[in-house]
Amino acid sequence: MREIALFERELDETPIQALSDSYDDNRIFMKRDDLIPFSFGGNKARKAAEFYKEIKNADIDVVMTYGSNSSNHCRIVANMAAGMGISCHIISPEEHREVLNNTKLVADFGASVETCPVDKVSETIEHRKEAYRNEGRNPYFITGGGHGNPGTESYVKAYREIERQEKRGGLYFDYIFHASGTGATQAGLVCGQLLSGDMKRKIVGISIARDRERGGNVVKDSIREYLAETFEKLYREEALIFDDSYRLGGYGNYTEEVEKTIDFVMQREGIPMDTTYVGKAFHGMLGFLREHQIQGKRILFVHTGGAPLYFDRLTGK
Ligand SMILES: *Cc1c(COP(=O)(O)O)cnc(C)c1O
């Protein structure tokens, strides 16, 4: 197994950048997790840095995960496995067969992609793990989206990083917004806040797909799993804001308004955002600030990456 030098120590801080004063009456800042210097960055790269440690510390020779092979998650996991010189096996739902930039990257990284119907996912994963073990190999399975304690841990660290950056910059963010999908990013940020004990600010996950009930429960379960025996003592219901008002009908859907916001931010700030996650959530955040009449606040938006998706849109996908 080879080492990936970047993941051998803690990641460097990602920059927090002030945006122009174009967004109503609030000051908006962006935390550039899209600039994590591995495989086009993003929150999956941050999560991968934690999974890397687990894989390194066990005698793993094949990394398995579940997800669409056009996803940011699968791209990063496949890239990490390639970098470590071990095999990567992706179980992918056959219902999503779009060929996007990530799909091509996953193939370039040499991952094997096995498709199965969505309702056969668990058994396919179990069969495949078993088959590897029977061959005398040692598989490591990463839950879809980088869900699970290592993924949560990566954003607990990001939360602490934000606190350090605030202290150094002499400023305080009243709100932290981000795109919420499988919920590990949000679970990590909220655990970071609960552990720090500062309940003044609000962390708002803008759902890009799930409804409040399901999405919120998944985030809560991840928080419970991470905090373990300290959950009852630390958890506060008001710390978990999973807003499903800006889903626009579900995963992957967006409107012309979202595109306008994306083009505006690109032209004004030079920051690319995709339509599935970051642009959709940034647009949702602007809606949230308006609807809740939030003014005169300092707002931090976490840019969670997805650069290849930005280029998909440019080439008409
Ligand atoms: C996966 C992803 C998200 C959602 O993160 P979760 O931790 O799954 O909620 C947001 N933005 C981008 C670009 C992603 O790839």
The ligand as an SDF file (V2000), in Angstrom:
LIG
                    3D

 15 15  0  0  0  0  0  0  0  0999 V2000
  -22.0110   15.0440   -1.3970 C   0  0  0  0  0  0  0  0  0  0  0  0
  -22.0400   16.5180   -1.5800 C   0  0  0  0  0  0  0  0  0  0  0  0
  -22.7800   17.3500   -0.7200 C   0  0  0  0  0  0  0  0  0  0  0  0
  -23.6400   16.8130    0.3980 C   0  0  0  0  0  0  0  0  0  0  0  0
  -22.8650   16.3830    1.4690 O   0  0  0  0  0  0  0  0  0  0  0  0
  -23.4650   15.3850    2.5600 P   0  0  0  0  0  0  0  0  0  0  0  0
  -22.4130   15.2140    3.5440 O   0  0  0  0  0  0  0  0  0  0  0  0
  -23.7750   14.1230    1.8130 O   0  0  0  0  0  0  0  0  0  0  0  0
  -24.7020   15.9940    3.1010 O   0  0  0  0  0  0  0  0  0  0  0  0
  -22.7260   18.7050   -0.9240 C   0  0  0  0  0  0  0  0  0  0  0  0
  -22.0050   19.2360   -1.9330 N   0  0  0  0  0  0  0  0  0  0  0  0
  -21.3030   18.4740   -2.7950 C   0  0  0  0  0  0  0  0  0  0  0  0
  -20.5810   19.1310   -3.9170 C   0  0  0  0  0  0  0  0  0  0  0  0
  -21.2950   17.0890   -2.6420 C   0  0  0  0  0  0  0  0  0  0  0  0
  -20.5930   16.3350   -3.5030 O   0  0  0  0  0  0  0  0  0  0  0  0
  1  2  1  0
  2  3  1  0
  2 14  2  0
  3  4  1  0
  3 10  2  0
  4  5  1  0
  5  6  1  0
  6  7  2  0
  6  8  1  0
  6  9  1  0
 10 11  1  0
 11 12  2  0
 12 13  1  0
 12 14  1  0
 14 15  1  0
M  END
$$$$
